[in-house]
Amino acid sequence: MNIALVIIFFFAVAALFLGIRATKGKQMNVDEFAVGNKGFGALFIFLLIAGEVYTTFTFLGGSGWAYSKGAAAFYVPAYICLAYVLSYWMVPKIWRFAKENNIISQPSYFSAKYKSPVLGIVVALLGTIALIPYIVIQLKGLGIIVSEASYGAINSITASAIGALIITIYVIISGIHGSAWTAVLKDILILFVIAFLGIYIPYHYFGGIQPLFEAVQAVKPESLTLASEGLSVVWFISTIILNAFGFYLLPQSFSVILSADGEKVLKKNAITLPLYTLLLLFAFFIGFAAIIQVPGLEGSDGDLSLLRLTMQTFDPWFVGVVGAAGLLTALVPASVMLMSASIGLMTGIYRLTRPNATDRQQLVVSKILVFIIILIAFIFTITGGEALAILNIMSYSLITQLVPALLFGFFDTKLMNKFGAMAGIVVGVSIVLYNAITDVKLMDIFPNIPSYLNDLNTGMIALIANFIIGITISLVTNTNITPNERIVTQNKKGAVH
């Protein structure tokens, strides 16, 4: 067993220990399992939200896109920082409504907002569908990182399987508490590794960051500008807007919102997290450096650029540290995703079919769902072949179909009711999935449209259709139901029904 694998194994065991240890002193029930009984302060919220940013995508997809696609990769810090700005106003509203109505999941939120259990089912299924590719990203990335960093001592499928097992164990035992405590270890390590690599590699090979870009300009100038078509300015802007609205709608981010102990905690994080997100630029520096130092990686192999350059530059022990950091960037976000998906299905579907289920029964069902979801994700991990960033964008395209229902839910308006919300979501999701299967473009349907419109993110096209259908159906049905109306009837005896 080489030193790199020993170091990776040590951190894997440490993460498992922290994840299990996190439940000490906690009486585990559904609320504690799902949202930490809404008791997390600013630090844990910061680490959990940051965990959704510094995933395996940071290590592999971010640097991989800088390597393969160039300037298009900068959509990532742009949309995340914009998401934090939007969250300053939007997220406290979500938290307040959830607190008042004892809500612990995304499906329950939308179901309560629109007084529609069926909408809760739709949201639960959509959240799960959107999260599966995201969990696959983590497991696939984990396998690549451990296999590469261990110099092939363990293959990627085995590494992914071990990672999935670790995640499953501490999620079932500790719920979101396990994710919070492993996030502490992960963020300390990722902060050191990504900042060190992002500064050291440009100076080691090029003498600085400016000389790095000058070298890239000389060899591959097209990587420093957006393409005229495809990943163009239109794609760049539409993807930033789409993902910014979708960031907190991903079920794992939504769960973190609900776990906060107050609105001020969420606002503080909205202010501080954009600065932390700028560290993503260091991952891009590594990807650009790899264009010169590790040429020839084609297609999804571009995701290997950071690891290949690290292995070329450093001794095995440090490669092990980098691999351990990559391992943790998979474990933490994947665990929150797994927990939030299981809670979403339990509250959105199981509670509806078994309204009298005890807390213990609900907790048991949530844990069974953890097994089922991780198994499905693992199957896709060993059979899928898409590049990590493409999977990431598809997840956002799906979950952002909740945006109309979310935004209109903040107001008393007849422009959106439960029928319109559901119809819009179904249409939007159908467009995204159809595009994923057929890869059809706007120009294939409307040959005479301006060419630049052909580069609109498919999720944005689906979202526009979602808004139109949702508003139209709501006005046509005209049920006089508004999201914030409390419809009650009181009989002569004063009983509320």
C-alpha positions in Angstrom: 0.0 0.0 0.0 1.6 3.3 -1.1 1.8 6.4 1.1 -0.8 8.3 -0.9 -3.4 5.6 -0.4 -2.6 5.4 3.4 -3.3 9.2 3.7 -6.5 8.9 1.8 -7.6 6.0 3.9 -6.8 7.9 7.1 -9.0 10.8 6.2 -11.8 8.4 5.0 -11.8 6.8 8.5 -11.6 10.2 10.2 -14.7 11.3 8.2 -16.6 8.2 9.1 -15.7 8.6 12.8 -16.8 12.3 12.9 -20.0 11.4 11.0 -20.9 8.7 13.5 -19.7 10.7 16.6 -21.9 13.7 15.6 -25.0 12.0 16.9 -23.6 11.9 20.5 -26.0 13.5 23.0 -28.7 13.7 20.4 -32.1 12.0 20.7 -32.6 11.2 17.0 -36.0 11.9 15.6 -37.2 13.0 12.2 -36.6 16.8 12.9 -33.2 16.1 14.3 -32.3 13.8 11.5 -33.4 16.2 8.7 -32.7 19.7 9.9 -30.8 19.4 13.2 -34.0 20.5 15.0 -33.5 23.9 13.3 -30.6 24.6 15.6 -27.5 25.3 13.5 -25.7 28.5 14.0 -23.7 30.7 11.5 -20.6 28.5 11.4 -22.3 25.2 10.6 -24.6 26.9 8.0 -21.5 28.4 6.4 -19.8 25.1 6.2 -22.8 23.2 4.9 -23.5 25.8 2.2 -19.9 26.0 1.3 -20.0 22.2 1.1 -22.4 22.6 -1.8 -19.8 24.8 -3.6 -16.6 22.9 -2.9 -17.6 19.5 -4.2 -15.8 17.1 -6.5 -16.8 19.6 -9.2 -14.3 22.0 -7.6 -11.5 19.5 -8.0 -12.5 17.9 -11.3 -15.3 19.7 -13.1 -14.1 23.3 -12.5 -10.4 22.7 -13.4 -11.6 20.3 -16.2 -13.8 23.0 -17.8 -11.0 25.6 -17.6 -8.8 23.0 -19.3 -11.3 21.9 -22.0 -13.7 24.9 -22.4 -11.6 27.8 -21.2 -13.4 31.0 -20.2 -16.8 29.3 -20.1 -15.8 27.9 -16.7 -16.2 31.3 -15.1 -19.9 30.9 -15.1 -19.5 28.9 -11.9 -18.3 31.6 -9.4 -20.5 34.1 -11.2 -23.7 32.2 -10.6 -22.8 31.2 -7.1 -22.1 34.8 -6.0 -25.3 36.0 -7.6 -27.2 33.2 -5.8 -25.9 34.5 -2.4 -27.0 38.0 -3.3 -30.5 36.8 -4.1 -30.5 34.7 -1.0 -30.2 37.7 1.3 -33.8 38.6 0.4 -35.3 35.2 -0.6 -34.0 32.7 1.9 -35.2 34.4 5.2 -38.7 34.3 3.7 -38.4 30.6 3.2 -37.0 30.0 6.7 -39.7 32.1 8.3 -42.6 30.3 6.7 -41.0 26.9 7.4 -40.5 27.8 11.1 -44.1 29.0 11.5 -45.5 25.8 9.9 -43.0 23.3 11.3 -41.7 22.3 7.9 -38.6 20.1 7.5 -38.4 19.5 3.7 -38.8 21.2 0.4 -41.9 19.2 -0.7 -43.6 20.1 2.6 -42.8 23.8 1.9 -44.5 23.9 -1.5 -47.3 21.7 -0.4 -48.1 24.0 2.5 -47.6 27.2 0.4 -50.1 26.1 -2.2 -52.3 23.9 0.1 -51.7 21.0 -2.3 -50.4 17.6 -1.2 -50.2 16.6 -4.8 -47.8 19.4 -5.5 -45.7 18.1 -2.6 -45.5 14.7 -4.5 -44.4 16.5 -7.7 -41.7 18.4 -5.8 -40.5 15.3 -4.0 -40.1 13.4 -7.3 -38.5 16.4 -9.1 -36.1 16.9 -6.2 -35.0 13.2 -6.3 -34.7 13.2 -10.1 -32.5 16.4 -9.9 -30.4 15.0 -7.1 -29.5 11.7 -8.6 -27.2 13.2 -11.2 -25.7 15.4 -8.5 -25.0 12.4 -6.2 -23.6 10.6 -9.3 -21.2 13.6 -9.8 -19.9 13.1 -6.2 -19.5 9.3 -6.4 -18.0 9.4 -9.9 -15.6 12.2 -8.9 -14.7 10.4 -5.7 -13.8 7.3 -7.6 -11.6 9.2 -10.1 -9.9 11.1 -7.3 -9.0 8.1 -5.2 -8.0 6.0 -8.2 -5.7 8.6 -9.6 -4.3 9.9 -6.4 -3.5 6.3 -5.2 -1.6 5.8 -8.5 -4.1 3.1 -9.5 -3.7 1.1 -6.3 -7.5 1.1 -6.1 -9.8 1.3 -9.1 -12.5 4.0 -9.4 -15.5 1.7 -9.0 -14.2 0.2 -5.8 -13.4 3.6 -4.5 -16.9 4.9 -5.3 -18.4 1.8 -3.6 -16.4 2.4 -0.4 -17.3 6.1 -0.5 -21.0 5.3 -0.9 -20.8 2.9 2.0 -19.2 5.5 4.3 -21.8 8.1 3.3 -24.7 5.7 3.9 -23.4 4.7 7.3 -23.1 8.1 8.8 -26.2 9.5 7.2 -28.3 6.7 8.6 -26.8 7.2 12.1 -26.4 10.9 12.3 -28.5 12.6 9.6 -27.5 16.2 8.9 -25.4 16.3 12.0 -22.9 13.9 10.4 -22.6 16.1 7.4 -22.1 19.2 9.5 -19.2 17.7 11.5 -17.4 16.2 8.5 -17.8 19.6 6.8 -15.5 21.0 9.4 -12.7 18.6 8.5 -13.4 19.0 4.8 -13.3 22.8 4.7 -10.1 23.1 6.6 -8.4 20.7 4.2 -9.9 22.1 1.0 -9.1 25.6 2.0 -5.4 24.7 2.4 -5.2 22.5 -0.7 -7.0 24.5 -3.3 -5.4 27.8 -2.2 -1.9 26.3 -2.1 -2.2 24.6 -5.5 -3.8 27.6 -7.1 -0.9 29.8 -6.1 2.0 27.4 -6.2 1.5 25.9 -9.6 1.3 29.1 -11.6 4.4 30.5 -9.8 6.3 27.1 -10.0 5.8 26.7 -13.8 5.2 30.2 -15.1 6.5 32.7 -12.5 3.1 34.1 -11.6 -0.6 34.2 -12.6 -0.1 36.9 -15.3 2.7 34.9 -17.0 0.4 31.8 -16.8 -2.3 33.5 -18.8 0.3 35.0 -21.2 1.5 31.4 -21.9 -2.1 30.2 -22.4 -2.7 33.2 -24.8 0.3 32.1 -26.8 -0.7 28.5 -27.1 -4.5 28.4 -27.0 -5.9 32.0 -27.2 -9.4 30.8 -27.8 -9.6 29.4 -24.3 -9.5 32.9 -22.8 -12.6 34.1 -24.5 -16.2 32.9 -24.9 -17.0 31.1 -28.1 -19.0 32.8 -30.8 -21.5 30.0 -30.7 -22.2 27.1 -28.4 -20.7 28.2 -25.1 -21.3 31.8 -26.1 -22.2 35.0 -24.3 -25.8 34.1 -24.6 -25.2 30.6 -23.0 -23.0 32.2 -20.4 -25.6 34.8 -19.2 -28.6 32.4 -19.4 -26.7 29.7 -17.4 -25.6 32.2 -14.7 -29.2 33.5 -14.2 -30.7 30.0 -14.3 -28.2 28.5 -11.8 -28.4 31.5 -9.5 -32.1 31.0 -9.0 -31.6 27.2 -8.8 -28.8 27.1 -6.2 -31.0 27.3 -3.1 -33.7 25.3 -4.7 -31.5 22.2 -4.9 -33.0 20.0 -2.1 -29.7 19.8 -0.1 -29.4 23.6 0.0 -33.0 24.0 0.9 -32.5 21.6 3.8 -29.6 23.7 5.0 -31.8 26.7 5.0 -34.4 24.9 7.2 -31.7 23.8 9.6 -30.7 27.4 10.6 -31.6 28.7 14.0 -32.6 32.2 12.7 -32.9 34.6 9.8 -29.8 36.6 10.9 -27.7 33.4 10.4 -28.8 33.2 6.8 -28.2 36.9 6.1 -24.7 36.7 7.6 -23.8 33.8 5.3 -25.2 35.7 2.3 -22.7 38.4 3.0 -19.6 36.3 3.7 -19.9 33.4 1.3 -19.2 35.3 -1.9 -15.7 36.0 -0.7 -15.1 32.3 0.1 -16.4 31.4 -3.4 -13.6 33.4 -5.0 -11.3 30.5 -4.1 -12.9 28.6 -7.0 -10.6 30.8 -9.2 -7.6 28.9 -7.9 -9.1 25.7 -9.4 -9.4 27.4 -12.7 -5.7 28.6 -12.5 -4.7 24.9 -12.2 -6.9 23.9 -15.2 -5.3 26.7 -17.3 -1.8 25.7 -16.2 -2.6 22.1 -17.2 -3.3 23.3 -20.8 0.5 23.9 -21.1 1.9 21.3 -18.7 -0.5 18.3 -19.4 -1.6 18.6 -23.0 -3.7 16.0 -24.8 -6.5 15.2 -22.4 -9.6 14.8 -24.6 -13.3 15.0 -23.7 -14.3 14.0 -20.2 -10.6 13.2 -19.5 -10.2 17.0 -19.1 -11.6 16.4 -15.6 -8.3 14.7 -14.7 -6.3 17.8 -15.4 -5.9 18.9 -11.7 -4.9 15.4 -10.5 -2.5 14.8 -13.4 -0.7 18.1 -12.9 -0.5 17.5 -9.1 1.0 14.0 -9.6 3.5 15.5 -12.1 4.5 18.3 -9.7 4.5 16.8 -6.1 5.7 13.8 -4.1 3.2 10.9 -3.4 2.6 12.0 0.1 1.2 15.4 -1.0 -0.7 13.7 -3.8 -2.4 11.7 -1.0 -3.3 14.9 0.9 -4.8 16.3 -2.3 -6.7 13.0 -2.9 -8.0 13.1 0.7 -9.3 16.7 0.2 -11.0 15.5 -3.0 -12.5 12.5 -1.1 -14.0 14.9 1.5 -15.4 17.2 -1.3 -17.5 14.2 -2.3 -18.5 12.8 1.1 -19.9 16.0 2.6 -22.2 17.3 -0.2 -23.3 13.8 -1.2 -24.4 13.1 2.4 -26.6 16.2 2.6 -28.0 15.3 -0.8 -28.8 11.8 0.2 -30.4 12.9 3.5 -32.5 15.6 1.8 -33.7 13.4 -1.0 -34.8 10.7 1.5 -36.6 13.2 3.7 -38.2 14.8 0.7 -39.7 11.5 -0.5 -40.7 10.6 3.1 -42.5 13.9 3.7 -43.8 14.4 0.2 -45.1 10.8 -0.4 -45.0 8.5 2.6 -46.6 11.0 5.0 -49.4 11.5 2.5 -50.2 7.8 2.3 -49.6 7.2 6.0 -50.7 10.4 7.8 -50.9 8.6 11.1 -47.4 7.2 10.9 -45.4 7.7 14.1 -42.1 9.7 14.3 -40.2 6.4 14.6 -41.9 5.0 11.5 -41.1 8.1 9.5 -37.5 7.9 10.6 -37.2 4.3 9.6 -38.7 5.0 6.2 -36.3 7.9 5.7 -33.3 5.6 6.4 -34.6 2.9 4.1 -34.9 5.5 1.3 -31.3 6.4 1.9 -30.3 2.9 0.9 -32.5 2.9 -2.2 -31.3 6.3 -3.4 -27.6 5.6 -2.9 -28.0 2.3 -4.7 -29.7 4.0 -7.7 -27.0 6.7 -7.8 -24.2 4.0 -7.6 -25.7 2.1 -10.6 -25.7 5.3 -12.6 -22.1 6.0 -11.4 -20.7 2.8 -12.9 -22.8 3.1 -16.1 -22.8 6.8 -17.0 -20.1 8.5 -19.0 -21.0 12.3 -19.1 -18.5 14.9 -18.1 -19.1 16.2 -14.6 -20.1 19.7 -15.5 -22.8 18.5 -18.0 -24.4 16.5 -15.2 -24.2 19.5 -12.9 -26.0 21.8 -15.4 -28.7 19.2 -16.0 -29.5 19.1 -12.3 -29.9 22.8 -12.2 -32.0 22.8 -15.3 -34.4 20.4 -13.6 -34.6 22.0 -10.2 -35.0 25.5 -11.4 -38.4 24.5 -12.8 -39.6 25.3 -9.2 -38.6 28.9 -9.6 -42.1 30.2 -10.7 -43.8 28.4 -7.8 -41.2 29.8 -5.4 -41.3 33.4 -6.5 -45.1 33.7 -6.8 -45.4 31.9 -3.4 -43.9 35.0 -1.8 -47.0 37.1 -2.7 -50.7 37.0 -2.5 -51.6 36.8 -6.2 -53.9 34.9 -8.5 -51.2 34.6 -11.2 -50.1 31.3 -9.8 -52.2 28.6 -8.1 -51.5 24.9 -7.4 -52.8 23.9 -10.9 -50.6 26.4 -12.7 -47.6 25.5 -10.5 -47.9 21.8 -11.3 -48.6 22.3 -15.0 -45.6 24.6 -15.4 -43.3 22.2 -13.6 -44.4 19.3 -15.7 -43.9 21.2 -18.9 -40.5 22.6 -17.9 -39.2 19.2 -16.7 -40.4 17.6 -19.9 -38.5 20.0 -22.0 -35.3 19.5 -20.1 -35.6 15.7 -20.2 -36.5 15.7 -23.9 -33.5 17.8 -24.7 -31.2 15.6 -22.7 -32.4 12.6 -24.7 -32.5 14.1 -28.2 -30.1 17.0 -27.9 -32.5 19.1 -30.0 -31.8 22.8 -30.4 -34.1 25.8 -30.8 -33.0 26.2 -34.4 -34.1 22.6 -35.2 -37.6 23.7 -34.3 -37.5 27.3 -35.4 -35.0 27.5 -38.3 -35.5 31.3 -38.8 -34.6 32.5 -35.3 -31.4 34.5 -34.8 -28.5 32.2 -34.4 -27.5 33.6 -31.0 -30.8 32.5 -29.5 -29.8 28.9 -30.3 -27.3 29.1 -27.5 -29.8 29.8 -24.7 -29.5 27.3 -21.9 -32.2 24.7 -22.4 -33.1 25.1 -18.7 -33.9 28.7 -19.4 -36.0 27.9 -22.3 -37.9 25.4 -20.2 -38.3 28.0 -17.4 -39.8 30.5 -19.8 -42.3 27.9 -21.0 -42.9 27.0 -17.3 -43.8 30.7 -16.5 -46.1 31.0 -19.5 -47.9 27.7 -18.9 -48.1 28.3 -15.1 -49.6 31.7 -15.3 -52.0 30.8 -18.2 -53.4 27.7 -16.4 -53.7 29.6 -13.1 -55.8 32.4 -14.8 -57.9 29.9 -16.7 -58.7 27.7 -13.7 -59.3 30.9 -11.6 -59.9 29.0 -8.4 -59.3 32.1 -6.2 -56.6 30.2 -4.4 -53.5 32.2 -3.7 -50.3 30.8 -2.2 -50.6 32.6 1.1 -54.3 32.4 1.6 -55.4 30.4 4.6 -58.6 28.9 3.5 -60.7 27.7 6.4 -64.4 27.4 6.9 -65.9 27.7 10.3 -69.3 26.2 11.2 -71.7 27.8 13.5 -70.1 26.1 16.5 -66.8 27.6 15.7 -65.1 24.4 14.5 -62.4 24.9 11.9 -62.3 22.5 9.0 
